[in-house]
């Protein structure tokens, strides 16, 4: 591959597929959930933003009635929507705490009848497992507003030395928002997953062999 084709957009072109689905979830502050989901094999992309409200053009400083939300693009052949939901409900407190307002609400926005049916089934399952009534705000998906760039892959960006070492893979820092590799690194630096597991996973990615070598070499050589 040419040097240009060894940048993240070209390297990862084979990872997305027509089978890909999206989950839209609110679990409190969106930085942590993005790292958690970004570490899961089968997740293709993560991004954080605002959803669930009616305020037009929400921003972090003027969120209105929206909720901090993570969107997860995933390959259901590897990771099912049901597994996404189990991870969602096991990793936050799905009750309504009105004193927190809507910003950190437990929120779920499903897409289509199949996702709705899965939500109903897994919600009952998780209520039995957790021993509580789940009060997540559940409704059909309507809209999602991407959060400001500094919120995307927040934990990875807290390691400027490592971030600097990724520049040869990124034509622009905004590439991190839609990068599978960046999602994995963001999860890794937050403590989700292990280096050897990530190296093994990359070996199975649907990308050229030299692209795999580039990414694995980057992980092995990065100084944090």
N, C-alpha and C positions, 0 to 999 in steps of 0.2 A: 504494500500500500504506500502511496505517496505521503509526504509529511502532512498535507492538508487532510488526507483521509484517515490520519491517525489522531484527529481531533475528535472530541466526544460525540458530536452529532453524527459523524460518519461511522465511527466505531459502533455506536449503539443502534444503528438503523435497523438491524435484524431482530431487535428485541421486542419491538411493538408488533402487534398482530391484529387482524380483524376480529379476533376473539376477545380482545381486551374490554374489560368493564371498568366502571368507575364507582367508588364508594365515597359518599360525602358525610363527614362525621365531625361532631363537636364534642370535645373531651376536656374542656378547660383551656388553659393556655395552649396555643397550637404548636409551640416549638417542640414539646416533648412527644406528642402523638406523631408528628412528622418523622422524628427520629425512630420511634418504635416501629411504625409501619415500614419506613424506609429500609429497615434491616431485614425484612421478611423475604425469603426467596419467593418469587412469583409476583412481587410488586415491581412494576415497571417505572412508574413515576410517582412523585409526591409533590404537593404544593400546598401552601397555606393561604387562607383568605377569609372572606366574610360571607355568611349565608344565613338564611332563616328569617330575615326581616324585610321591611318595606322601604327603609331609607335608601334613597338613590345615591349612587356613587360613594359608598362608605369608605372610610379610611381608618387607620388605627386611632387617630386622634378624634375622629368624628364617625364613630361606628353606628350611632343611632340604635336601632332595635335589632341589629345583627349579632351574630355569635362568631367567636373565633373558631375556625373550621379547618380541617385538613381534607384534601381530596386525594384519593389513592387510586391510581390506574393499575390494574392487576390483570394477570393472565389466569382465567378461571380453570385452565387445564392444569395449572400448578397449584394455585391457591384459590379455593372456592369463596364465594360471597359469604356463605355460612361461617367459614373459618375467619374471615375478616370481622364478622359481627361478634363472634365469640371473643376474639382478641379485643375488640372495642369494649364490650361490656365487662370483661374481666380486668380491664386496666384503667377504670375510672369509677367514680361514684355516681351511678345513674339515678340520682334523686334530684328533686327540685329544691334548691336553696335560694329562696327569693331575694335574700339579702345580697347575693352575688350579682343580681341583675342578669340580663341575657348574654352578656359578654362571654361568660364561662359556662353556659348552659350545656347539659347533656342533650345533644341534638343529632338527629339522623334524617337524611333526605334520600329516599329511595328512588330508583329509576325503573319504571315499568312494573308490570304485573308480577313477573317472576321474582324480582327483588322484593316486592311487597309481600308476597307469600313466604319468602324465606325469612324476612324480618318477623312476621307473625309467628312462624314456627320456632325460630331460634330464640325469640324473646321469651316464649313460654318455657323453653328449655333452660334458659339462663336464670329466669326467676326461680325455678326449682333448684338450680345449682347454687345460686347466691343466697337463697332464703329471704328474698325481699321483693317488693313490687317495684318493677322498673318504671321510672317516670320520665324516661327520655322523650323529648319533643320529637315526634315522628310524623312526617308528612311527605307528600310527593316532592321531588326536586323541582325547583323553579329557577333559581339563579345562584351564581357563585361569582364573587368579585375577588380577583387575585390581590393578595396583600403586597405591600411595598417590598421591593427587592431585598432590603436588609433583613427581612423576616424569613426569607427562603433559605433553607439549609443553615439555620441559625447557628447550630453547634459547630459545624464545620468551619464556619466563618470566624469562630472564636479562636481558631488556631491559625493566625496569619502566616506563620512560617510554613505550615503545611499547605495552606491555600495558595501561597506564592509558588509552591512546587507543582501546582496543577495548571499553571498558566499556559504551558505548552500544549495542553489538551483542550483549552477553552479559547475559542475566538473572541468570546466576550463573557464576563462573569454571569450574565443572565442565563447562559447555557446550563448552569447548575440547577435551575428550577425544574427542567425537564430531563435531567440526567439520572439514569439508573445507578451508575457508578457513584455519583455524588450523593444519592440517597443512601447507598450502602455506607459510604464513608461518614455521613452525618449520623447514621445510627451507631456506627462503630465507635466514634469518638465520644458518644453519649453513654457507651457501655453496653450496647446491644449487639450481640454477636462476637465472634472471634475471628482473628486474622486467618487462621487455617481454613475455617469453614467458608470464609469469603473467597479465598483463593480456589478452593474446590468448586464453589458455585460458578465462578467465572470460567473455569475449565469447561463447564457444560453450557455456557451461553452460545446462542446462535450468531456468532460473529467470527470473522476470519482468525486463523491461528496466530498471525502476527499481532492482531489487535488484542487477543487474549494475553499474549506475552507482554505487550505494552502496559496493559492495566495491572497485571500481576507484578511486573517489574516496578511499576510506580508504587504499589502497596509495600513491596519489600524494601524500597529505598527511601521512602518518605521519612523525614525527620519531623517529629512533632514538637 
